[in-house]
Amino acid sequence: MKTFSNPWHKSGGVTLLILTVCGIGWLIWNYGERVGLDSIDKKIFAAVILLSIAILTKLWPLIGNSIRQKIASLSAREKGIYPPPEGRIISSAPLCTLLSELRYCLKSNYGFFWRQRVKILLVIGQREHIDILIPQLCSQQWLEGQQTLLIWGGETKNDPDPRVINTLRKLRGRPLDAVVWVNAMSLNELSPPVYVDNLMQMLARCSSALRWRVPLYIWSTQTTPWNQSTRISQPVGCLLPPDCKAEMLRECLHSLLPKLRLRGAQQVLEDTRHDYLLSLAGALSHGGIENFIHSLSTLLTRSRTIPLAGVMFSLPSTLMVNNLAHVWQVDKSWDELLSSVFQLPKALLPQRAGFAWIKTARYCLMVGLSLWGAGMLISFFTNRSLILSSVEQGQLAMSPQSTVVDRMQAQQSLQRTLSKLQYQAKFGAPWFTQFGLNQNTRLLQGLWPYYSRSNTPLMRDEAAAKLEQSLVSLVALSPNSTERNRRTPLAYAQLKAYLMMARPENVDAVFLSQTLHQAWVKREGVDSGVWQAMSPALLSFYAKNLTAHPQWKIAIDDGLVSDVRQILLRQYGLRNAENALYQNMLQQVAKTYSDMTLKQMTGDTDASLLFSTPEVVPGIFTRKAWQEQVSEAINRVVKERREEIDWVLTDSQNSATSALSPEALKARLTERYFNDFASSWLDFLNSIKWNKARSLSDSIDQLQLMADVRQSPLIALMNTLAYQGRTGQTASALSDSLVSSAKNLFNRESQPAISQTVAIHSPLDSTFAPLLTLLDSKTGGDASNTLSLQTFLTRVTRVRLKLQQVTNAADPRAMAQALAQTVFQGKAVDLTDTRDYGSLVAASLGQEWRSFGEALFVLPIDQSWQQLLTPTASSLNAQWKNAIVDEWNNAFGGRYPFKDAAAGASLPLMSQYLRADSGRIQRFLETHLSGVLHKEGSKWVQDSVNAQGLTLNPAFLKAVNMLSHLADQVFTDGDAGLNFELRPGTAKDLMQTDLTIDSQPLSYFNQKPVWKRFRWPNDTHSPGATLSWMSTHSGTRIFADITGPWGLIRLLDKAEVKDYMGGTTLYNLVWRAPDGLPLTYTLRTELGEGPLALRGLRGFVMPESIFLTEHPIQRGPR
C-alpha cells in the first residue's frame, strides 16, 4: 500500500488553476471596458479579487479537513475515547526516504515551524568512538531528542555521504547548526596528524557540497580503569571565542583546570571511584594541554575557514539503550553544547559559503524599496505641482477680467504645458514623475477644455474674422483691376487657410500658421513687438492640434467661398494643382531609374580621351523611362485625379470645365514632361568640355579617335542622342537598337557612317530637330554646300592627315612653320576650311546647343590650329625683333622724342620706317601678317577668323596703330612735313610776343591778331624755335630758344594744350612766363593734331613680340 497519493495529480491541478487565473486576467485586461472596468486601477483590483478567490478555492479542502479533524479530536478526548496524550509522537508508518522520515518526524513533534525550533548537528568520527558516546546513532543514521537532531555524517577518512548531504540541503534552508567531531585523542601523547587532516578535508567537502560554513565542536572521549557509571554527569569543556588561535585555546583550557579540581575533589569525597575530573585535570596540567593543542595545530591555523566553537570532554555514555527508534536520550554532558548552539557569537554562526545571494537580494530589495519610496515622494510633489500650475494657467487664460496681453501670456504658458504633456505622452514621462503616480494622460485630457474655451475667442475667432475680411475685400475689387491680379497668390493662400479651419482633416499645420500670421500682422490693444513675439507660437500650436480636435472647426460663409473660388479660377486656372500632380508623378517613377552618365551614352568607346562632364541626365528623362512607366503614370494620374485636382478651388457642387478634361490635362502634363526632358538633356550636353591636348601629337590622336567610325565616342554619343531625341514619336521609322546603327557603319556604299532615319513626329522636335537634321542621311556626303556630321568627320580626317604629314616630316618644325606661314599670309588651307566648317555646324545647332557645338565641333580644330600656329608665332616674333625692333632701337634709342635727351632722332630715317606706302613696318606687316592683320583706313585690325587660336600682343597692335596714325599726319608724302597756322593771343600787361619756328617769325604787339601759316620742318640752315615777350614792367625777355629740327616739338612740350572752343583742329597753347604772364597762341591744323601728334612719341618703346605665346588666352564664346 502506497502511503502518498500521486504527485502528478496535485501538480496538474495547480497548473490548471494557474492557467485559468491567467486566462481570466488576460480577458479582464484586454476586454474589461465592456463590463465597466474602464481604468487600470479597476482592472488591477478585479485581478487581485480573482486571485484571492482562486487561492481560497484551492486551499479550502485542506482548511476544511483540518478544522473537522481538530473538532473530532477534541470531542473524542472529552468523551474518553482516546487515551491521554503521550509525551512524544512516534511515527509508526514506514517512510520511503531519509528526507521524508526527517520531515515527518520533525513536523509531527514540533509542528509547522519546526525549522526555527530544532537544532541540527552533524556528528562525524570513527564508528567505535561515536557508539560509546551516542549509542545507536551510527546504526539508525539519525537520532532526535530535546529539540535536537543528530545525524551521523560518516567517518573522517571517507567522503561525506551524498545521501546525507542531499537530505540536509533539502531539509531546511540552513542545513546545519554545527558539526561535532567525536574522537578519542589521548592527552598523554601526541595524536597522529592524519586524524586532523582527514577531518579538515571532510569538513571542506561538506562545506562545498552544502554551500554553508558551520562551527565545529571537538568532543574528546576518555577512558578510566574502573566503572564510573554512578558518577553524576556534567558538561566538561570550554566554549571558544571567534578566530581562536593556539594561545586562546591554551588560556581557555588552563582556566578550566580550577573548576575541574574543585568539582573533582567533591566527587572523590563522595565516592573515591569518581576520579574522572581529577584525572582529567592532572592529565591536562601535566602536558595534556600542549599535546592537545599540538594535535590541533593545523586546525587552529585555519580558524577562518573552519571556525572552532568549543572543546568538550566526557566518559563514554552510561545511559541505557532506548528501544524506540531514532530517539536520543540526552546525557547532561551535552547541556552546555546544546545551549550554546543558538547563542554563539555572530562570527561563529552558520554562514553561506561563497557569494551571499539571499543576503544581497535582501539588501537590494531594501534599497529598492527605499528608492521606490523616495521616488514616490518626488513623483507626488512633482505631479502635484504640475497639476496645480496647469489648472491655474487654464483659469488665468479664461479670466474675463484680464487684459488681452495677460490672457495671451497665460495662453502661451498653458500651451507650453500641453506641449510638454503631449511630448511625454508620446516619448514617455521623466522617471522622477513615474512610480505609479503619473497622471499626465488624465491631466492632458482635462486641460484641453480649458485651452479650447480660452483659445476660441482669443485667437481662433479673431483669425477667422481677419481671413474673412481679406477675402471680402478681394471680392469687392473690380474684375479688371491690377490690385486683384496682384493679390491672387495671397488670396489663394488665405482661402486655403480659411477652408482648413473649417476642414481639420485637410490641415497643413505649417502652412496654416504662416498664413494666419501673415494675414494678422497687428492686433488692436497689443503692442506690435509683443504681438510679433507671441502670435507665431499661439497660431502654430492651434494649427498643429486642429486635426486631432475637429470640434474646433469654424463655420464658413459658403457664398464668400464660392465667389473667391470663381475669381481664382479665372486668374490662373488650377496651375498649382497640375504642378502637384506632375511632381508626385515624377517622384513615384524616379525611384525606378538610375541617372544616365556620359560613359553609358558612349558605350564601349573611351570618351575620356576627347571630352568629359561631371553632370548626369536624370533617369526619369530617358526614352526607356517614358516607354515603360512615365506615359502610363500620366494616364493613371489623369484618370484618378480628375475630380481631385484641388480641394481648395473645387468641390462636389461645381462641375469641371473643359480645361479639366482628361485629354487636356494629359496634353499639359505630357508637354511639361518633354519640356523638362529637353532641358535636362540640354543642360547635360552643354556641360560637356573638350579635353585639352598638351601637344600636336595629342591633338592628332584626338582627331583620329574622333573620326574613327568604329571607336569614335562622338559617333556613339550622337547615336544615343538620335535615339533619345525621338522619344515619344508618333511613328517609328528607326531601329531601336544601337547595335544595328553600329553595324550600318560597315556598309559605306549604301549608307553613311551614321545611319539614322528621321521619324515622322516627336514632341522633342523643337529641341532636337537641329541635331537630327545634322544626322540625317539625306544630307550626308561630301557636298561642300551642305552641313552633316559625316562631312564634318571627313574634313576632320583630312586635317588629321595634313597634321600627320607635318609630324612625320624630316623637319617637322620647318614644315609646321611653312604651313602656318600660309595662314599668316592669308592663303587658305584644309585646316582653316575645316575650322570654318565646324563653326558653321556649331552655329547651325542654334543658341540652345551653343556650348555643346563649341565643345565638339569648334574646339577640336581650334586646338589643333593653336598647336600648329604657336611655334610659328614664336618664330615670327623673332623675325619682327631682328628686322624691326633691333634696328629701331639702334637708330632711335636714347634720342628725343623717345627719351628726354639733347640729341634728336633723324626725321628722314624715321620716315623710312613710318611712311604709309613703303615704310619698313608697313612692308613687314603686309609680307608676313597679311592673313592675320588687315588695314581698315589707318588702323590695323585683327582678322577674326585666321587669328583664332592666337593671342595678338595688345601692345604691338596699339604701337603699330599709333605709328600708322602718325604716318598719315606727319609723313603723308613720304618725308616728314606738315603745315599749320598760329594766331597770337592777348593778355593783360603783355605788350609784345615774338615766336620764330625754323626761321619763320610771328611778332605780335597788341594789334589785331591774324593767322600765320607755318611749315615744319622748314628748309633752313638754322632750324629751331624761339619765343620771347615784353611786358609793361620789363623789357624783352626770352622764354625759350631751342635749336634743331625738334625745336618746335620741344617747345610744345612746355605748353599747356587745350581744345579751343570744341573744335577738332583748333587747340589753345599757353606758355607760362616766369613773371606769370600767359603767352597764348591758337593752333589750327590741317589734319588731326598736327605737330601735337609727335608728342605721342615721348617714352615710346617698340614692342618686341607680335604674339603672346607663354600664356595663350583660351577661346571664349564668339
FENZI-V408266 format. One record per helix or strand of 2 or more residues. SS is the DSSP state (alpha for helix, beta for strand). FROM is the first residue (numbers start at 1). LEN is the number of residues. If there is no record, write none. Layout:
# FENZI-V408266
<<SS;FROM;LEN> <SS;FROM;LEN>>
This chain:
# FENZI-V408266
<<alpha;7;29> <alpha;40;40> <alpha;98;13> <alpha;114;4> <beta;119;7> <alpha;127;7> <alpha;137;4> <beta;142;4> <beta;148;7> <alpha;162;10> <beta;178;6> <alpha;193;18> <beta;212;2> <beta;216;7> <beta;236;4> <alpha;246;25> <alpha;276;20> <alpha;297;4> <beta;308;8> <alpha;332;12> <beta;351;2> <alpha;357;42> <alpha;404;24> <alpha;431;3> <alpha;440;37> <alpha;482;5> <alpha;488;15> <alpha;504;3> <alpha;509;11> <alpha;528;19> <alpha;550;3> <alpha;558;15> <alpha;575;16> <alpha;598;5> <alpha;607;3> <beta;611;2> <alpha;623;18> <alpha;658;3> <alpha;662;25> <beta;689;2> <alpha;696;12> <alpha;713;12> <alpha;738;7> <alpha;765;11> <alpha;777;3> <alpha;789;20> <alpha;812;13> <alpha;830;15> <alpha;850;43> <alpha;907;8> <alpha;920;9> <beta;933;4> <beta;939;4> <alpha;954;17> <beta;978;7> <beta;990;8> <beta;1000;5> <beta;1011;6> <beta;1024;8> <beta;1036;8> <alpha;1047;7> <beta;1056;4> <beta;1066;7> <beta;1078;8> <alpha;1090;8>>
